[in-house]
Amino acid sequence: MFKGKFTAILLAVLVAGLGFNVLAADCGKIADQKDLNPLVIKNADMPSPDDAKNATCGGIMSNTLIARPRTLNPITLTDVPSLNLVDRMYDALLGGTADQPTATGLAEAFEVAKVGNNGQKVTFTIRKGVKFANGDPVTADDVLFTVVNLIFPKDIATSIRDGYACGDGKLPTVTKEAANKISFTCNVTLRVFVATMDPGFVLNKKKVLELVPNVERTPKDFNTALGLTTPPDKLKGIGSGPYVLTKIDPASVVEFARNTFFWEADEKGQQLPYLAGIRILIAPTQGNEISLAQFRNGQTDWLAPRPEDIAVLQSDKAGKSFQVNDDIDSGRPGGGTTQFWVFSWTTKTPALRAVFRSKEFRQAMSQITDRETMRKNLLLGLGIQQFSHVPVPSQFYVERDPKAQGAVPQDAALRDQWEKTGKYLYNPQAAAALLDKIGLTVGSDGIRIIPANFQGQGNPAGKLEFTLNTNVGNTIREEEIKLIASEAKKIGVNIKAEPKDFAALVDQLLVGDYEAIRIGLAGGNDPESGLNVYTCEGNLHFYNVDCPKSPTQFEKDLDALYAKGVATLDRNEAGKIWDQVQILVGQNQPLVHTVLSNALFAYRTDVLKNHGRAPYGNHDVVYCANGKCRGG
């Protein structure tokens, strides 16, 4: 079940796809793997204990991505489509959550000790007998190599390194204690220390050196390694996850087969995963429409629908076209997710660059973002308006109910400060007045003029017009950018709404070569998962990629607060700091948040079992009834 590092990555939104029938098969016995200490998942701990009693092996579960993946490299990936591929192939040291990690991954145990006056050390014991997918043993050397040679070097572009920072901003000391033991030591404490020390992915050192022989001497070579053109046979055994890659055509399909060396079992002693494999179709254009059609035509097992799709599916069920669940709408927002539009502070046009760096301009853009219309008309009421960069389910969400049982207390003055200075509600009249106030006046053609040397930035004059992109095929986002453009026009800002390929969009985002983009982030619920986005050195600090060279005062202040927050152990004190972080981010609006949909999930109740509404997160235990999935 779910294991992994909690860092933010770029979200395209995934939906379901094509499947095909495979006869039920024998899972094999975990006892056949001699000397293995398997992770045994009891029925009571399964996503659906009743389903687990009747689990059958075999079948190919399929789904569709509505955006092209960019890489097969688990260390350098920055996008959810790529993660959806590599997550099948690798495993983490730990399971559980950031606050409550468990030894249910490649580590069978961990021990935490105090070091000095304020330091911490965690020692992981590698699971006895665990192997990579080619039969090579997983050792402390592999973990050491993954962390020290693939994550820590600054020449390698990875968000994982951002999450590794100790409370003093330094990287931990990593020590091989024995063939099966590895330790991480920080001189300053961290609130979520143990989970922070888990790399999330452990790579087979021998396989990596076969593919990138010079990586230890020239780490930058790894940035272009494990690309989409890497032959699948070259990757077998690079990871220890439940599946191995067997086929990839980046424009159409990716296929995985069961890892016969996988180290999990059910309580009957059957080796997991139950599925024979996974097939992922790629539909980078018209993805929402194609996915819905495939589900309705009986080709797919599950779907992450749009709100507008629910009535269609309910009608199909009433007409007895197929069996689908009634609880498509979970009634709560999706966890770990934020949705927003963002401006590049390093865009090529000097006049726009000057405006995008103005917090007053960004505040005005938040005030023309009609979140309630988006929520009602595009999400059909199945969602919420979003203002904070911290996900709604987080215990540190600034608009939490401090009186709820077990909630983090909140200083009333901080909550009041958030409401008055950090939250910019829809108010186009106030937005227009604010733009007037900072000197962005309306020209004779109705478009505002950016004056020369705007706010002392030395820029030439220009018109306030720019392009707002989003990923093509995501129809809700496409409608959102149209609405934003329409609202902007009313106050003299000319925005061209233009969808484009998701992978190309991410390429531009990472180097700051864009004007404005509507996109999303997925990661953990707590603020620490955003270190790679909101700290200056972060790998995904995409709104100002020049920050390491010339940080603004806002970015310096935010770095200081983040450093304080991650090192504060007391939960109540941490709550105060994270409230201050959200206020500061809200005041500066580096990202203009929009709306967040409820978690929606539709599946064929006669086919897909034991999925916990998360077939990917539970890819080791999900199964198809009688070992057969739907489709051709």
C-alpha positions as CSV (number, residue, x, y, z in Angstrom):
1,M,0.0,0.0,0.0
2,F,1.1,3.6,-0.2
3,K,4.8,4.3,0.5
4,G,6.9,7.3,-0.6
5,K,8.4,10.7,-0.2
6,F,6.1,13.6,0.6
7,T,7.4,16.3,-1.8
8,A,5.2,18.4,-4.1
9,I,5.1,17.6,-7.8
10,L,3.2,19.0,-10.8
11,L,-0.3,17.7,-11.3
12,A,-2.1,17.1,-14.6
13,V,-4.9,15.1,-13.1
14,L,-5.1,11.4,-14.0
15,V,-8.1,9.5,-15.2
16,A,-8.8,5.8,-16.1
17,G,-8.2,3.9,-19.3
18,L,-8.3,0.7,-21.4
19,G,-8.2,-2.8,-19.9
20,F,-8.4,-6.4,-21.2
21,N,-9.3,-9.8,-19.9
22,V,-6.7,-12.1,-18.3
23,L,-7.6,-15.5,-16.7
24,A,-7.1,-16.0,-13.0
25,A,-3.7,-17.1,-12.1
26,D,-1.7,-18.5,-9.2
27,C,0.0,-15.7,-7.1
28,G,2.7,-18.1,-5.9
29,K,3.7,-18.6,-2.3
30,I,5.9,-16.1,-0.4
31,A,7.5,-19.0,1.3
32,D,9.2,-19.9,-2.0
33,Q,11.5,-16.9,-1.4
34,K,13.9,-18.4,1.1
35,D,15.3,-16.3,3.9
36,L,12.9,-13.4,3.2
37,N,11.2,-11.6,6.1
38,P,8.1,-10.6,4.1
39,L,5.7,-7.8,5.0
40,V,2.5,-9.7,5.7
41,I,-0.7,-7.6,5.2
42,K,-3.5,-9.0,7.3
43,N,-7.1,-8.9,5.9
44,A,-8.0,-6.5,8.7
45,D,-5.4,-4.0,7.3
46,M,-6.5,-4.3,3.7
47,P,-8.5,-1.4,2.1
48,S,-11.6,-3.6,2.1
49,P,-11.3,-6.6,4.6
50,D,-14.4,-8.2,3.1
51,D,-13.0,-8.0,-0.4
52,A,-9.7,-9.3,0.8
53,K,-11.2,-12.6,1.9
54,N,-12.0,-13.5,-1.7
55,A,-8.9,-12.0,-3.4
56,T,-8.0,-13.7,-6.7
57,C,-4.8,-13.4,-8.7
58,G,-4.4,-12.4,-12.4
59,G,-5.8,-9.7,-14.6
60,I,-4.4,-6.5,-16.1
61,M,-5.7,-3.3,-14.5
62,S,-5.5,-0.4,-16.9
63,N,-5.9,3.4,-16.8
64,T,-5.2,6.4,-19.0
65,L,-3.1,9.5,-18.3
66,I,-4.4,12.7,-19.8
67,A,-0.9,14.0,-20.1
68,R,2.4,12.8,-21.4
69,P,5.0,11.7,-18.9
70,R,8.4,13.3,-19.1
71,T,10.8,10.7,-17.7
72,L,11.3,7.3,-16.1
73,N,13.8,8.8,-13.7
74,P,12.4,8.7,-10.1
75,I,15.0,11.1,-8.7
76,T,14.6,13.9,-11.2
77,L,10.9,13.7,-12.0
78,T,8.7,16.8,-11.3
79,D,5.3,15.7,-12.6
80,V,2.5,13.3,-11.6
81,P,2.3,11.5,-15.0
82,S,5.9,10.5,-14.7
83,L,5.3,9.5,-11.0
84,N,2.4,7.3,-12.1
85,L,4.9,5.2,-14.1
86,V,7.9,5.0,-11.8
87,D,5.8,4.4,-8.7
88,R,5.0,0.9,-10.0
89,M,8.7,0.0,-10.1
90,Y,10.2,1.3,-6.8
91,D,9.6,1.2,-3.1
92,A,10.5,3.3,-0.1
93,L,12.1,2.4,3.2
94,L,8.9,3.3,5.1
95,G,5.1,3.3,5.0
96,G,2.6,5.2,7.0
97,T,2.4,9.0,7.1
98,A,4.9,11.8,7.6
99,D,3.8,12.1,11.3
100,Q,3.4,8.4,11.9
101,P,5.9,6.4,9.7
102,T,5.9,2.6,9.9
103,A,8.4,-0.1,9.1
104,T,6.3,-1.5,6.3
105,G,8.6,-0.8,3.4
106,L,12.1,-2.0,2.5
107,A,13.1,-1.3,6.1
108,E,11.8,-3.9,8.6
109,A,12.7,-1.7,11.6
110,F,14.1,1.8,12.5
111,E,15.5,3.2,15.7
112,V,15.8,6.9,16.7
113,A,18.4,8.2,19.0
114,K,19.3,11.6,20.4
115,V,22.7,13.0,19.3
116,G,24.4,15.8,21.2
117,N,22.2,18.6,22.6
118,N,19.8,19.0,19.8
119,G,20.5,16.4,17.2
120,Q,18.8,13.2,16.0
121,K,19.9,9.9,14.4
122,V,17.7,7.3,12.8
123,T,19.0,3.9,11.8
124,F,17.1,1.8,9.3
125,T,17.4,-2.0,9.1
126,I,16.9,-3.3,5.6
127,R,14.3,-6.1,5.4
128,K,15.9,-9.5,5.5
129,G,16.1,-11.3,2.2
130,V,14.5,-8.4,0.2
131,K,15.5,-8.3,-3.5
132,F,15.3,-6.1,-6.5
133,A,13.1,-7.3,-9.4
134,N,16.1,-9.1,-11.0
135,G,16.9,-11.0,-7.8
136,D,19.8,-8.8,-6.6
137,P,19.7,-8.2,-2.9
138,V,18.8,-4.8,-1.5
139,T,21.5,-3.6,0.8
140,A,22.6,-0.6,2.7
141,D,25.0,0.1,-0.1
142,D,22.1,0.7,-2.5
143,V,20.4,3.1,-0.1
144,L,23.7,4.9,0.5
145,F,24.4,5.2,-3.2
146,T,20.8,6.4,-4.0
147,V,21.1,9.2,-1.4
148,V,24.7,10.3,-1.5
149,N,25.3,9.8,-5.3
150,L,21.9,10.5,-6.8
151,I,20.1,12.8,-4.4
152,F,22.6,14.9,-2.6
153,P,24.8,16.2,-5.5
154,K,23.8,19.8,-6.5
155,D,24.5,18.9,-10.2
156,I,21.4,16.6,-10.1
157,A,18.1,18.4,-10.4
158,T,15.9,16.8,-7.8
159,S,13.1,17.9,-5.4
160,I,14.0,15.0,-3.0
161,R,17.2,16.8,-1.9
162,D,15.0,19.8,-0.8
163,G,13.1,17.6,1.5
164,Y,16.2,16.2,3.1
165,A,17.4,19.5,4.7
166,C,18.0,19.2,8.5
167,G,16.7,21.9,10.8
168,D,19.9,23.9,10.2
169,G,19.5,23.7,6.4
170,K,22.4,21.2,6.1
171,L,22.1,17.7,4.6
172,P,22.2,14.8,7.0
173,T,25.3,12.7,7.5
174,V,24.6,9.2,6.0
175,T,26.5,6.2,7.4
176,K,26.6,2.6,6.5
177,E,26.4,0.8,9.8
178,A,26.4,-2.7,8.5
179,A,25.5,-4.6,5.3
180,N,21.8,-4.2,6.2
181,K,21.9,-1.0,8.4
182,I,22.1,2.6,7.4
183,S,21.8,5.7,9.5
184,F,21.0,9.4,9.0
185,T,22.1,12.1,11.5
186,C,21.0,15.7,11.8
187,N,22.6,18.1,14.3
188,V,19.3,20.0,14.6
189,T,16.0,18.3,15.2
190,L,13.1,18.1,12.7
191,R,9.4,17.7,13.5
192,V,9.0,14.8,11.0
193,F,12.6,13.6,11.2
194,V,12.1,9.9,10.4
195,A,10.0,10.2,7.3
196,T,12.2,13.1,6.1
197,M,15.2,10.7,6.0
198,D,13.4,8.2,3.7
199,P,14.5,8.8,0.1
200,G,11.2,7.5,-1.2
201,F,12.9,5.4,-3.9
202,V,15.8,3.0,-3.6
203,L,17.7,2.2,-6.8
204,N,19.9,-0.8,-7.5
205,K,23.5,0.6,-7.5
206,K,24.7,-2.1,-9.9
207,K,22.0,-1.4,-12.5
208,V,22.4,2.4,-12.3
209,L,26.2,2.0,-12.9
210,E,25.5,-0.2,-15.9
211,L,23.3,2.6,-17.4
212,V,25.3,5.6,-16.2
213,P,28.9,4.4,-15.6
214,N,30.4,7.8,-14.7
215,V,27.6,9.0,-12.3
216,E,29.9,8.9,-9.3
217,R,32.4,11.2,-10.9
218,T,30.1,13.3,-13.0
219,P,26.7,13.4,-11.3
220,K,25.1,15.7,-13.9
221,D,25.0,12.7,-16.3
222,F,22.1,11.3,-14.2
223,N,19.9,14.3,-15.2
224,T,19.4,12.8,-18.7
225,A,19.4,9.1,-17.6
226,L,16.4,6.8,-17.4
227,G,14.5,8.7,-20.1
228,L,11.4,7.5,-21.9
229,T,13.5,5.9,-24.6
230,T,15.3,3.6,-22.2
231,P,14.7,0.0,-23.2
232,P,12.5,-1.8,-20.6
233,D,14.9,-4.8,-20.4
234,K,17.7,-2.4,-19.3
235,L,15.5,-1.3,-16.3
236,K,14.6,-4.7,-15.0
237,G,15.9,-4.9,-11.5
238,I,16.6,-1.2,-11.0
239,G,13.8,-1.1,-8.5
240,S,12.1,-3.4,-6.0
241,G,8.5,-2.4,-6.5
242,P,5.5,-4.7,-7.3
243,Y,5.9,-4.3,-11.1
244,V,8.5,-4.2,-13.8
245,L,8.3,-2.2,-17.0
246,T,7.8,-4.4,-20.1
247,K,6.7,-1.9,-22.8
248,I,6.7,1.8,-23.4
249,D,5.6,3.9,-26.2
250,P,5.5,7.5,-24.8
251,A,2.8,8.6,-27.2
252,S,0.4,5.8,-26.5
253,V,0.9,3.0,-24.0
254,V,3.0,1.8,-21.0
255,E,2.8,-1.8,-19.7
256,F,4.0,-3.4,-16.5
257,A,4.2,-7.0,-15.4
258,R,4.2,-8.5,-11.9
259,N,7.5,-8.6,-10.1
260,T,8.1,-12.2,-9.2
261,F,10.6,-11.2,-6.4
262,F,8.2,-8.9,-4.6
263,W,8.4,-9.1,-0.9
264,E,4.8,-8.7,0.3
265,A,2.2,-11.4,1.1
266,D,-1.3,-11.7,2.3
267,E,-2.3,-13.6,5.4
268,K,-2.8,-16.8,3.4
269,G,0.9,-16.7,2.3
270,Q,0.1,-15.6,-1.2
271,Q,2.8,-13.4,-2.8
272,L,1.6,-10.0,-3.8
273,P,0.7,-8.2,-6.0
274,Y,-2.6,-9.9,-7.0
275,L,-2.6,-8.3,-10.4
276,A,-0.7,-9.9,-13.3
277,G,0.1,-6.4,-14.6
278,I,-0.9,-2.8,-15.3
279,R,-1.5,-1.1,-18.6
280,I,-1.4,2.7,-18.9
281,L,-2.7,4.4,-22.0
282,I,-1.6,7.9,-22.7
283,A,-4.1,10.4,-24.2
284,P,-2.5,13.9,-24.1
285,T,-5.4,15.5,-26.0
286,Q,-9.1,15.2,-25.3
287,G,-8.2,13.0,-22.3
288,N,-11.3,13.8,-20.2
289,E,-13.6,12.9,-23.1
290,I,-11.7,9.8,-24.2
291,S,-11.5,8.4,-20.7
292,L,-15.2,8.9,-20.0
293,A,-16.1,7.2,-23.3
294,Q,-13.9,4.2,-22.5
295,F,-15.4,3.8,-19.1
296,R,-19.0,4.0,-20.5
297,N,-18.2,1.6,-23.3
298,G,-17.0,-1.1,-20.9
299,Q,-13.4,-0.8,-21.7
300,T,-12.1,0.4,-18.3
301,D,-12.3,-0.6,-14.7
302,W,-12.2,2.9,-13.0
303,L,-12.4,6.6,-13.7
304,A,-11.6,9.8,-11.9
305,P,-14.6,11.7,-13.4
306,R,-15.3,15.3,-13.7
307,P,-18.3,16.6,-11.7
308,E,-20.3,16.8,-15.0
309,D,-19.7,13.1,-15.7
310,I,-21.5,11.9,-12.6
311,A,-25.0,12.4,-13.9
312,V,-24.1,10.6,-17.1
313,L,-22.7,7.6,-15.2
314,Q,-25.8,7.5,-12.9
315,S,-28.0,7.5,-16.0
316,D,-26.0,4.7,-17.5
317,K,-26.4,2.7,-14.3
318,A,-30.1,3.3,-14.2
319,G,-30.3,2.0,-17.8
320,K,-28.4,-1.0,-16.6
321,S,-25.5,-0.4,-19.0
322,F,-23.0,-1.4,-16.3
323,Q,-22.5,-1.5,-12.5
324,V,-21.0,1.6,-11.0
325,N,-20.7,2.7,-7.4
326,D,-23.1,5.2,-5.9
327,D,-20.5,7.0,-3.8
328,I,-18.7,8.6,-6.7
329,D,-18.4,11.9,-4.7
330,S,-16.4,11.4,-1.5
331,G,-17.8,14.7,-0.2
332,R,-14.4,16.0,0.8
333,P,-11.6,17.7,-1.1
334,G,-8.7,15.6,-2.4
335,G,-5.8,15.4,0.0
336,G,-2.3,16.8,-0.7
337,T,-3.5,18.9,-3.7
338,T,-3.4,22.6,-4.5
339,Q,-4.7,24.3,-7.6
340,F,-3.5,27.7,-8.9
341,W,-2.3,30.0,-11.6
342,V,1.2,31.4,-11.5
343,F,3.3,34.1,-13.2
344,S,7.0,33.8,-14.2
345,W,9.0,36.5,-12.5
346,T,11.7,35.8,-15.1
347,T,9.6,35.9,-18.2
348,K,11.4,37.2,-21.4
349,T,9.4,40.4,-21.8
350,P,10.9,43.1,-19.5
351,A,7.7,45.0,-19.0
352,L,5.8,41.9,-18.0
353,R,8.7,40.7,-15.8
354,A,8.4,44.0,-13.9
355,V,4.7,43.6,-13.4
356,F,4.7,40.0,-12.4
357,R,7.2,40.8,-9.6
358,S,4.7,43.3,-8.1
359,K,2.8,41.8,-5.2
360,E,0.1,44.4,-5.7
361,F,-0.5,43.1,-9.3
362,R,-0.7,39.5,-8.1
363,Q,-3.1,40.6,-5.3
364,A,-5.3,42.2,-8.0
365,M,-5.2,39.0,-10.1
366,S,-6.4,37.1,-7.0
367,Q,-9.3,39.5,-6.7
368,I,-10.4,38.9,-10.3
369,T,-10.3,35.1,-9.8
370,D,-14.0,34.2,-9.5
371,R,-13.6,31.1,-7.4
372,E,-17.3,30.8,-6.5
373,T,-18.4,30.8,-10.2
374,M,-15.7,28.2,-10.8
375,R,-17.0,26.1,-7.9
376,K,-20.6,26.4,-8.9
377,N,-20.5,26.2,-12.7
378,L,-17.4,24.1,-13.4
379,L,-17.3,21.9,-10.3
380,L,-21.1,21.9,-10.0
381,G,-20.7,22.6,-6.3
382,L,-18.5,19.6,-5.7
383,G,-15.5,21.4,-4.3
384,I,-14.3,24.4,-2.4
385,Q,-12.6,27.8,-2.9
386,Q,-8.9,27.6,-2.2
387,F,-6.8,30.4,-0.8
388,S,-3.9,28.8,1.1
389,H,-0.9,26.9,-0.3
390,V,-1.2,24.4,2.5
391,P,-3.7,21.6,1.5
392,V,-7.1,21.7,3.2
393,P,-6.8,18.3,5.0
394,S,-3.5,19.4,6.7
395,Q,-3.6,19.7,10.5
396,F,-1.8,23.1,10.0
397,Y,-4.3,24.5,7.4
398,V,-4.8,28.1,8.4
399,E,-8.6,27.9,8.2
400,R,-8.8,24.8,10.4
401,D,-11.4,24.6,13.1
402,P,-9.2,25.0,16.3
403,K,-12.1,23.8,18.4
404,A,-12.4,20.4,16.7
405,Q,-11.3,17.4,18.6
406,G,-7.5,16.9,18.3
407,A,-7.1,20.0,16.3
408,V,-4.0,22.2,16.5
409,P,-4.9,25.3,18.5
410,Q,-4.8,28.7,16.8
411,D,-4.0,32.2,17.9
412,A,-7.1,34.3,17.2
413,A,-4.9,37.3,16.2
414,L,-3.1,35.2,13.5
415,R,-6.4,34.0,12.1
416,D,-7.7,37.6,12.0
417,Q,-4.5,38.6,10.3
418,W,-5.0,35.9,7.7
419,E,-8.5,37.0,7.0
420,K,-7.6,40.7,6.7
421,T,-4.2,40.6,4.9
422,G,-3.6,37.1,3.4
423,K,-6.9,36.3,1.7
424,Y,-7.9,38.1,-1.5
425,L,-11.6,37.4,-2.2
426,Y,-13.2,38.1,-5.6
427,N,-13.6,41.8,-5.9
428,P,-13.0,43.2,-9.4
429,Q,-13.7,46.8,-8.4
430,A,-11.0,46.6,-5.7
431,A,-8.6,44.9,-8.2
432,A,-9.1,47.8,-10.7
433,A,-8.6,50.4,-8.0
434,L,-5.4,48.6,-6.9
435,L,-4.0,48.6,-10.4
436,D,-4.8,52.3,-10.8
437,K,-3.1,53.0,-7.5
438,I,0.2,51.4,-8.6
439,G,0.2,53.2,-11.9
440,L,-1.1,50.6,-14.3
441,T,-3.6,52.9,-15.9
442,V,-6.0,52.1,-18.8
443,G,-4.9,53.2,-22.3
444,S,-7.0,54.5,-25.1
445,D,-7.7,51.0,-26.4
446,G,-9.0,49.8,-23.0
447,I,-5.8,47.9,-22.2
448,R,-3.7,49.0,-19.2
449,I,-0.2,50.4,-19.8
450,I,2.9,49.3,-18.0
451,P,4.9,52.5,-17.5
452,A,8.6,52.6,-18.0
453,N,10.7,51.9,-14.8
454,F,7.6,50.4,-13.1
455,Q,8.2,50.3,-9.4
456,G,11.8,51.2,-10.0
457,Q,12.6,48.1,-12.0
458,G,14.2,49.8,-15.1
459,N,11.8,48.2,-17.6
460,P,10.6,49.8,-20.9
461,A,6.9,50.6,-21.2
462,G,4.5,48.1,-22.6
463,K,0.9,46.8,-22.6
464,L,-0.5,44.7,-19.9
465,E,-1.3,41.6,-22.0
466,F,0.0,38.1,-21.7
467,T,-0.7,34.4,-22.3
468,L,-2.2,32.1,-19.7
469,N,-1.6,28.4,-20.5
470,T,-2.9,25.2,-19.1
471,N,-2.7,21.5,-20.1
472,V,-4.9,20.6,-23.1
473,G,-7.5,18.0,-22.5
474,N,-8.3,19.1,-18.9
475,T,-11.6,20.7,-19.8
476,I,-12.2,22.2,-16.3
477,R,-8.8,24.0,-16.4
478,E,-9.5,25.1,-20.0
479,E,-12.8,26.7,-18.8
480,E,-11.1,28.3,-15.8
481,I,-8.5,30.1,-17.9
482,K,-11.3,31.4,-20.2
483,L,-13.2,32.7,-17.1
484,I,-10.0,34.4,-15.8
485,A,-9.4,36.0,-19.1
486,S,-12.9,37.3,-19.3
487,E,-12.7,38.8,-15.8
488,A,-9.3,40.3,-16.5
489,K,-10.6,42.0,-19.7
490,K,-13.3,43.9,-17.6
491,I,-10.5,45.7,-15.7
492,G,-8.2,46.4,-18.7
493,V,-5.9,43.3,-18.6
494,N,-5.7,41.4,-21.9
495,I,-5.1,37.7,-21.3
496,K,-4.9,35.1,-24.1
497,A,-6.2,31.7,-22.8
498,E,-4.2,29.0,-24.6
499,P,-4.1,25.3,-23.7
500,K,-1.0,23.3,-24.7
501,D,0.7,19.9,-24.1
502,F,1.3,19.2,-20.4
503,A,4.9,17.9,-20.8
504,A,5.8,21.0,-22.9
505,L,4.2,23.2,-20.3
506,V,6.2,21.6,-17.5
507,D,9.4,22.0,-19.5
508,Q,8.7,25.8,-19.8
509,L,7.7,26.1,-16.1
510,L,10.9,24.6,-14.8
511,V,13.1,27.1,-16.5
512,G,10.8,30.1,-16.0
513,D,10.2,30.5,-19.8
514,Y,6.5,31.3,-19.7
515,E,4.1,34.2,-18.9
516,A,1.3,32.6,-16.8
517,I,0.2,29.0,-16.3
518,R,-2.8,27.3,-14.6
519,I,-1.6,24.1,-13.1
520,G,-1.6,22.2,-9.8
521,L,0.6,20.5,-7.2
522,A,0.3,17.1,-5.5
523,G,2.2,16.0,-2.4
524,G,1.9,15.5,1.3
525,N,-0.7,17.4,3.4
526,D,1.7,19.1,5.8
527,P,3.7,22.2,4.9
528,E,7.1,20.4,4.8
529,S,6.1,18.8,1.5
530,G,6.2,22.3,-0.1
531,L,9.9,22.9,0.7
532,N,10.9,22.2,-2.9
533,V,8.4,24.9,-4.1
534,Y,8.5,27.7,-1.6
535,T,12.1,27.8,-0.5
536,C,14.5,29.8,-2.6
537,E,16.8,26.8,-3.4
538,G,13.8,24.5,-4.1
539,N,13.9,22.5,-7.3
540,L,10.3,23.6,-8.1
541,H,10.6,27.3,-7.2
542,F,9.2,27.9,-10.6
543,Y,7.8,31.4,-10.1
544,N,11.3,32.8,-9.6
545,V,13.9,30.5,-11.0
546,D,16.6,33.2,-10.4
547,C,15.9,33.2,-6.6
548,P,19.2,31.6,-5.7
549,K,21.1,34.5,-7.4
550,S,18.8,37.4,-6.3
551,P,16.2,36.5,-3.7
552,T,13.5,39.1,-2.9
553,Q,12.9,40.1,0.7
554,F,9.7,38.0,0.7
555,E,11.7,34.9,-0.3
556,K,14.3,35.5,2.4
557,D,11.6,35.9,5.0
558,L,9.8,32.8,3.8
559,D,13.0,30.8,3.9
560,A,13.5,31.8,7.5
561,L,10.0,30.8,8.5
562,Y,10.2,27.5,6.7
563,A,13.5,26.7,8.5
564,K,11.9,27.5,11.8
565,G,8.8,25.5,11.1
566,V,10.5,22.3,10.1
567,A,12.7,22.4,13.2
568,T,9.9,23.1,15.7
569,L,8.9,19.9,17.5
570,D,6.1,21.2,19.6
571,R,2.9,20.8,17.5
572,N,1.2,23.8,19.0
573,E,4.2,26.1,18.4
574,A,4.6,24.6,14.9
575,G,1.0,25.6,14.2
576,K,1.8,29.3,15.0
577,I,4.7,29.2,12.6
578,W,2.8,27.6,9.8
579,D,0.0,30.1,10.2
580,Q,2.6,32.9,9.8
581,V,3.9,31.1,6.7
582,Q,0.5,31.0,5.1
583,I,-0.2,34.7,6.0
584,L,3.1,35.7,4.3
585,V,2.4,33.6,1.2
586,G,-1.1,35.0,1.1
587,Q,0.1,38.5,1.3
588,N,2.5,38.0,-1.6
589,Q,0.4,35.7,-3.8
590,P,3.3,34.0,-5.6
591,L,0.6,31.5,-6.6
592,V,-3.0,32.6,-7.1
593,H,-5.1,29.7,-5.9
594,T,-8.4,28.8,-7.5
595,V,-10.7,25.9,-6.5
596,L,-10.3,22.3,-5.3
597,S,-12.6,19.6,-6.4
598,N,-13.9,16.9,-4.1
599,A,-12.2,13.5,-4.6
600,L,-14.3,11.8,-7.2
601,F,-13.9,8.1,-8.1
602,A,-16.1,5.8,-10.2
603,Y,-15.4,2.1,-10.6
604,R,-17.1,-1.0,-11.9
605,T,-18.4,-2.7,-8.7
606,D,-18.5,-6.1,-10.4
607,V,-14.8,-6.0,-11.4
608,L,-12.5,-3.9,-9.2
609,K,-12.0,-5.0,-5.6
610,N,-9.9,-4.0,-2.6
611,H,-8.9,-0.7,-4.0
612,G,-9.7,1.8,-1.2
613,R,-10.7,4.4,-3.8
614,A,-7.0,4.5,-4.8
615,P,-6.0,1.8,-7.2
616,Y,-2.6,3.3,-7.7
617,G,-1.9,3.8,-4.0
618,N,-3.0,0.2,-3.4
619,H,-1.5,-1.3,-6.5
620,D,-0.1,-4.2,-4.5
621,V,-3.5,-5.4,-3.1
622,V,-6.1,-4.3,-5.6
623,Y,-7.5,-7.2,-7.6
624,C,-10.0,-8.0,-10.4
625,A,-12.9,-10.2,-9.5
626,N,-12.2,-13.8,-10.7
627,G,-8.9,-12.5,-12.1
628,K,-10.5,-10.7,-15.0
629,C,-10.6,-7.1,-15.8
630,R,-13.1,-5.4,-18.2
631,G,-12.3,-4.7,-21.8
632,G,-11.3,-6.2,-25.2
